[in-house]
Amino acid sequence: MSNLSVSNVREFNTQPEGNPLVESPLAWSYRHHPAPRGNGQHAGVVLREKALLGHLVLRGGAIALDEAVRQTLGISLPSKPNALAFDDNGERSIQWISPDEWLVIVPGGEEFALESALRKALGDAHASIVNASGGQTVLTLSGDNAREVLMKSTSYDVHPSAFPVGKGVTTVFAKATVILRRPSETHWELVVRRSFADYCYRWLLDASAEYGIDTQ
């Protein structure tokens, strides 16, 4: 691991040196609570984990952050409430969380370099950048019955007229707090805290049982 001082901020690279083996937040869950066999081929719900991504929480003034984000990522900062934006490859995203807060998700391993680049681009602007990569994971839901499972699990209206593609909200899922996103017509994403990952996974197994669920 390494650290780097930028201005009056002490940066710390959370990626260990030497590429040690790591497990995703759902690794234990997959081993101990596998989906029922026989459902995969005709599953109405497909659950996948997009594990070990880089998560940065940005806070500060929109004007300064927008310039820094465009300079480092080439994406404009979403200015509308609950808006979600992706880069051309769909691998990097920025989501509006609150009037002065945005969540950036990038491929794993990019977060430290991005944090450093953002701090340099921001200069003396008043802003906060928090690396939350180790504390969150992303679950994706797809399949013919994915929306029905969400309707069972959250009180937020997930009808297409109320939840179009490109929207993301912080809401209650079962009894956990998650960020629910709709990146495409066919996929939903749940940004889940590591401590809630197993709970949400097992909830989804139960809620999807009548439709069949594929987790492989």
N, C-alpha and C positions, 0 to 999 in steps of 0.2 A: 504494500500500500504506500501511497505517497500523499504529501500535502503541499499546498502552494499558497502563499500569501498574496492576495490581490487587494490593493488599497488597504483598508482597515478590516478586511474580511479574511478569515482563515478557512481555506477550502480543504476538503478531505476527500480523497478518492476511495469510495467504499468497495471498489472492485479489487479483490485480493490478487496479488501477483502470483504467477505460476499456474493460472487456470485450474484451481482445485475443483473437484466435483461438487456440484450444488444440486439441491432439490427444490422443486417448485413448491409453493404453498399447498398445492393439492396432491403432492406425491404420496403422502401418507393416506389420504382419502381414497385415491385410486386403488391402493393396495388393499386396504381394509374394508372398503365399501364399494366394490365394483358394481356397475350397472347389471341388472338381471340379464342373463344370457338369452339369446334368441330374439332380442328386440332390435338389434342393430340394423338388419336389412330393411325392415319396414318401420323404422322409428319415426314418430311424428315430431320428435325433438332431438336435435343434435347439440351436444354440449362439448365445448372445447375450452382449454385454458391457453391463453396467450401469456406464457409465463416469463418471468425474469426480464421484463421490459424496464426502460428507464422512465421514472415518473418525477417531474419537477413541478412544484407549486410556485407560481409567480404571483406576487402582490405588489401593487404600486400604481402609479398614475398611468392611464391608458396610452397617453401620447408617447411618453418615454419608452414604455415597454413595447409598444407597437413598432417603433423604429428599431429597437434592439432585436426583436423577434424576426422582423423582416430581413434584417442584416445577417442574422445567424442561421435562420431556418428557411427564409424565402417564403414565409407564410404570413399573411396579415393577421393581426390579433383580432379575434371575433369581438365585435363591439355590441352586438345585440344579445340580450339575455338568453341564456340556454343555447347559444349557438355553438356548433362544432365544426371545425375546419380541418382538412387534411392536405398533405402535400400531394404532388402529382403521382407519387408512387403509392399513396395510401398507407405508408409505413409510419408517418409522423403526424401527430394531431395536436390541436390546441382547442380547449373547451372553456367557455365562459362559465365560471362557477358562481361569482358574485360581482357586484359593481367594481371591485378592485382586485379580483382574484381569478386566475386562470390555471388550468391543469395542462401541462405539456407531457405527452407520452411519445417516446422515441425507442428505436431498437436498443436492446440491452447492450451496455458498453459505451454508448454515446453520451450518457448523461453527464459525466464529469467534464468532458471536453466542452459540451454545450453550456454547462453552468459557468465555466471559466470564460467562454466566449461572450456569454450574455453579460456577465459582470463587467468585462472590458468595454462592451458596447454601451452599457448603461453609464459608465463613468461615475460621476458623483450624484447621479439621480437617486432619489429616495425610493428604494425598492427592496423586496425580500425574495430570495430564491431558496427554496427548501427541497432537498433531495429526499423524496419519499419512496424511492424505488423498492427498498427492502420491506416496506410495510404494506404494499398493495399488490394485487394481481388483477388480471382481466379475464373474465369468463365471457365466452361468446355463445349465443343461442341462435339456432336457425331451425328450419324444418316447418312443416305445415301447421304445427300446433304450438309453435313457440309463443305466439301472442296470447293464446289461451292460458298457457302456463304463467305468463306475466300477469294476466288478469286475476289469477288466483293469488298471486304473491304480493302485489303492490296495489295501493289505493290510487295511484296516479293513473290518469286516463291514458291508455296506450292505443286508443283507436287512431288510425292513420290521420284523421282530421285534426286530432289534438296532439299527435306525436309524429310529425313528418320526419323524413330522412334529414339528417343534419342537426337534430335536436339532442340535447343531453340535459338531464336534471339530477339534482341530489334529492333522493327520496328514501322512503322506508321500503325495504324488501323483506317480507316476513317480519322479523323483529330486529333486523339489522339495517344499518344505514349504508346505502350504496349510491354510486353514480350510475344512472341508467342512461345509455346512449343508443342512438339508432344510426349507425354509419351507412347503412344501405337498405334497400327495400327488403332484403331477405335475412339480414342479420341484426341482432341486438347485442349490446355489450354491457356487462356489469363490471364496474371498477369496484373491487371489494377489498376491504382491509384484510390483511393476512390473518388476523385473529378471528375473523368471521368466515374465512374461506371454506373450512370444512362444514360449518353449519349451513352455509348457503348451498354448497354442493349437495349435502344430504337432503336439504329441503327440495332442491330441484329434482333429485331422484324420486322423491315421494310425489311431488306435484305432477311429474311427467309419467307416472306409472301407467295411467290409463291410456296414454298415447304411445308408449314405448319410447325409450331414450337410448341414444348411442353416445358413448363417451370415449370411443376408441379412435 
